Amino acid sequence: MNAIQTTQLTRSFGSLKAVNRLTLEVPRGTVFGFLGPNGSGKTTTIRLLLGLLDADEGTAQVLGFDTRTQAEQIRIRCGALLEFHGLYERLSAAGNLDYYGSIWHMSKADREKRIQELLEPLDLFNRRDEPIGRWSRGMKQKLAVARTLMHRPELIFLDEPTAGLDPVASATLREDLAALVSQEGVTIFLTTHNLFEAEKLCNHVGVINHGQLLALGSPADLRLKTTAPRLYVTGAGITSQILEDLKNNSLVKKIQKQNEKLVVDLTDLTRSYEVVAQLVAAGMRIDEVRKEKVDLEDVFLQLVEEEK
């Protein structure tokens, strides 16, 4: 059974279709990245899946429960970190988690055990008795992730968890999150517009823009389906005639000239030597050749551009 399954899920606000006929499946035990620019429909989708908003059309099941009629059952079994971290800054780290554990009717002994289980992998256990008001934003965000896991949910929703963090704090949180996922065996639905983050963490991704799902699959699948392998050639003597002749090569899908560099998208990276030979024969003086598979950011940009 999938953790999440939607069929033609739709939600409008006035004339704006925030989520437009969304159909997707999220397997259990995976980290699913829901990618899109700001305002693309990511947060609205989470609210629909948690039963905090009603859909105008379509259906959604989360952990086998219907979002329209069994929203409470869904929320009992899920954790969520949305726009706000939900922490009380006058309380200590342990105090925050203990408070949320009591809300979930966990026994005192179970709360104490769970606090240690969550804070030790995050390197926060030795600081558990400190009020968190003076903690860095990154430390608070790690504690907020721990909060979502306190009651041992089957599925957690993380909405832009590294937004506003500096690069070091973001990297640390990603590493801690990956460790916690491995430890807890939980399914994660992660929204982000940070493509590097998605590439590092996610088994499966969906790309959404203007409420519409543009692509769905593993990062590797999306790279193969939507983009070409890429060749970077740096050197001098790039003439307009060379560019024109290169466009007529059946191996070449797209060419970009960036000062003294050519970025060439190919149909077959194993035959890149043919393109290099053509450039040399045409008189280009080559300093460097680099072959590279495109990353998830290239995929995302292409998908969003094609949708316009």
C-alpha positions in Angstrom: 0.0 0.0 0.0 1.2 3.5 -0.8 1.7 6.1 1.9 -0.1 8.7 -0.2 -2.3 8.3 -3.3 -4.2 11.1 -5.0 -6.5 11.1 -8.0 -7.4 14.3 -9.8 -7.0 16.3 -6.6 -8.1 19.9 -7.2 -8.4 23.0 -5.0 -9.1 26.6 -6.1 -9.0 29.9 -4.3 -11.3 32.1 -6.3 -10.1 32.0 -9.9 -6.7 30.5 -8.9 -6.3 26.8 -9.1 -3.7 26.2 -6.5 -3.8 22.4 -7.1 -5.0 21.3 -10.5 -6.0 17.6 -11.0 -3.0 16.2 -9.1 -2.5 12.5 -9.4 0.4 10.9 -7.7 1.6 7.9 -5.6 4.1 8.0 -2.8 5.5 4.6 -1.8 5.9 3.8 1.9 9.4 4.1 3.4 10.6 6.6 0.9 11.7 10.2 1.0 9.4 12.0 -1.6 10.5 15.4 -2.8 7.7 17.7 -4.0 9.5 20.4 -6.0 8.3 23.7 -7.2 8.9 27.4 -7.1 7.2 29.6 -4.4 3.4 29.7 -5.1 3.4 26.5 -7.1 0.9 24.6 -4.9 3.2 22.7 -2.6 1.9 23.9 0.8 -1.8 23.7 -0.4 -1.2 20.1 -1.3 0.1 19.3 2.2 -2.9 20.9 3.8 -5.2 18.9 1.5 -3.4 15.7 2.4 -3.7 16.4 6.2 -7.4 17.2 5.8 -6.9 20.8 6.8 -8.4 21.9 3.5 -11.2 20.2 1.6 -10.7 19.4 -2.1 -13.0 20.9 -4.7 -12.6 17.7 -6.8 -10.8 14.4 -6.7 -9.8 12.1 -3.9 -6.8 11.5 -1.7 -5.8 8.6 0.7 -3.1 9.0 3.2 -1.9 5.8 5.0 -5.1 4.2 3.6 -7.4 6.8 5.1 -9.7 9.2 3.1 -8.8 12.8 3.6 -12.4 14.0 3.4 -13.9 11.6 6.0 -11.0 10.3 8.1 -8.8 13.4 8.5 -8.4 12.9 12.3 -7.1 9.4 11.8 -4.5 10.7 9.3 -3.3 13.5 11.6 -2.9 11.0 14.5 -0.5 9.0 12.4 1.4 11.8 10.8 3.9 14.5 11.9 4.1 17.9 10.2 6.6 20.8 10.2 4.8 23.6 8.2 5.5 27.3 8.2 6.3 27.6 11.9 8.5 25.4 14.1 5.9 25.1 16.8 8.4 25.4 19.6 8.2 27.3 22.9 11.3 29.3 23.4 11.1 29.7 27.1 11.1 25.9 27.5 14.2 23.7 27.2 14.6 21.2 24.3 13.6 18.4 26.6 10.7 20.4 27.9 9.4 21.1 24.4 9.5 17.4 23.4 8.0 16.4 26.8 5.1 18.8 26.3 4.3 17.4 22.8 4.7 13.8 24.1 2.1 14.5 26.8 -0.3 15.8 24.1 0.1 12.5 22.4 -0.7 10.7 25.7 2.7 9.1 25.9 3.7 7.9 29.4 6.4 9.8 31.3 8.9 6.9 30.9 8.2 6.6 27.2 8.6 10.4 26.8 12.0 10.3 28.5 13.2 7.4 26.4 11.9 9.0 23.2 13.6 12.3 23.9 16.9 10.6 24.2 16.3 8.6 21.1 15.7 11.7 19.1 18.1 14.2 20.5 21.2 12.0 20.6 21.5 11.6 16.8 21.0 15.4 16.4 23.8 16.2 18.9 21.3 18.0 21.1 21.0 15.6 24.0 23.7 17.2 26.1 21.9 20.6 25.7 18.5 19.2 26.4 18.0 21.3 29.6 18.8 24.6 28.0 16.0 27.1 27.2 16.0 27.2 23.4 15.3 31.0 23.1 19.0 31.7 22.4 19.6 28.7 20.2 20.6 29.3 16.5 17.9 28.9 13.9 19.5 25.7 12.7 19.4 24.1 16.1 15.8 25.1 16.5 14.9 23.6 13.2 16.6 20.3 14.1 14.5 20.3 17.3 11.4 21.0 15.3 12.1 18.0 13.1 12.5 15.9 16.3 9.1 17.3 17.5 7.4 15.9 14.4 8.8 12.5 15.2 8.0 12.5 18.9 4.9 10.2 18.7 6.5 7.8 16.2 4.4 8.7 13.2 4.3 6.6 10.1 4.6 9.7 7.8 5.9 13.2 8.3 5.4 16.3 6.2 8.3 18.8 6.0 7.5 22.1 4.3 10.7 23.8 3.2 12.6 22.6 6.3 15.9 24.4 5.4 14.3 27.7 4.2 16.2 30.7 5.7 19.1 28.6 7.0 22.7 29.4 6.0 24.5 26.8 3.9 26.3 25.2 6.8 23.1 24.8 8.9 21.2 23.5 5.8 23.9 20.9 5.2 23.9 19.8 8.8 20.1 19.5 8.9 20.1 17.4 5.7 22.6 15.0 7.2 20.7 14.8 10.4 17.4 14.3 8.6 18.9 11.5 6.5 20.2 9.8 9.6 16.8 10.1 11.4 15.0 8.7 8.3 17.3 5.6 8.4 16.8 5.2 12.1 13.1 5.7 12.2 12.0 4.0 8.9 9.5 6.8 8.4 8.0 8.0 5.1 8.8 11.7 4.4 6.9 14.1 2.1 9.3 17.0 1.7 8.5 20.2 -0.2 11.3 22.3 -1.4 12.6 24.5 -4.2 16.2 23.6 -3.2 17.1 21.2 -6.0 20.4 20.2 -4.4 18.6 19.3 -1.2 16.1 17.1 -3.2 19.0 15.4 -5.1 20.7 14.5 -1.8 17.7 13.3 0.2 14.9 12.0 -2.1 14.2 8.6 -3.6 11.3 9.9 -5.7 10.4 13.4 -6.7 7.4 15.2 -8.3 7.7 18.6 -10.0 4.8 21.0 -9.7 4.2 24.5 -11.0 1.0 26.5 -11.2 -0.8 23.7 -9.4 0.0 21.1 -12.1 2.2 18.1 -11.8 4.8 18.3 -14.5 6.9 15.1 -13.8 7.1 12.2 -11.4 9.8 9.6 -10.8 13.2 9.1 -9.3 15.8 11.8 -9.9 17.6 9.5 -12.2 14.4 8.8 -14.2 13.7 12.4 -14.6 17.2 13.2 -15.8 16.9 10.5 -18.5 13.4 11.4 -19.5 13.6 15.2 -19.7 17.2 16.2 -20.5 20.2 15.3 -22.6 23.7 14.5 -21.5 26.0 17.5 -21.6 29.4 18.4 -23.0 31.4 21.4 -21.9 34.0 22.6 -24.4 36.3 25.5 -23.5 38.6 27.2 -26.0 39.1 30.0 -28.5 38.0 30.5 -32.1 34.3 29.8 -31.7 32.8 31.3 -34.9 29.2 31.7 -36.1 30.0 29.1 -38.8 31.1 26.6 -36.3 27.9 27.1 -34.3 25.8 26.7 -37.4 27.6 23.5 -38.5 27.2 22.1 -35.0 23.5 22.7 -35.0 23.3 20.4 -38.1 25.0 17.5 -36.3 22.3 14.9 -35.5 24.0 14.2 -32.2 23.4 17.8 -31.0 20.1 18.7 -29.3 21.0 22.2 -28.1 24.0 24.6 -28.0 24.7 27.5 -25.7 27.7 29.8 -26.1 29.0 31.3 -22.9 32.0 33.5 -23.7 34.7 31.0 -24.6 32.8 28.0 -23.6 30.3 25.8 -25.5 27.6 23.9 -23.6 26.3 21.2 -25.9 23.4 18.9 -25.1 23.8 15.6 -26.8 21.6 12.6 -27.7 24.5 10.2 -26.9 27.3 11.1 -24.5 29.4 8.1 -25.6 29.8 9.7 -29.0 30.9 13.1 -27.7 34.3 12.5 -29.4 32.6 13.0 -32.8 31.6 16.5 -31.7 35.0 17.3 -30.4 36.6 16.1 -33.7 34.2 18.3 -35.7 35.2 21.4 -33.6 38.9 20.7 -34.0 38.5 20.2 -37.8 36.6 23.5 -38.0 39.5 25.4 -36.4 38.4 25.7 -32.7 41.4 25.8 -30.4 40.3 23.5 -27.5 41.6 24.0 -24.0 39.3 21.7 -22.0 36.6 19.1 -22.6 34.3 18.0 -19.8 31.4 15.5 -20.0 28.7 15.7 -17.4 25.3 14.3 -16.8 22.7 17.0 -16.0 21.6 17.5 -12.4 18.1 17.9 -11.0 18.2 21.6 -11.3 18.6 21.4 -15.1 15.6 19.0 -15.2 13.5 21.4 -13.0 14.4 24.5 -15.1 13.6 22.7 -18.3 10.2 21.4 -17.1 9.2 24.8 -15.8 10.3 26.5 -19.0 8.4 24.0 -21.2 5.3 24.6 -19.1 5.2 28.3 -19.9 
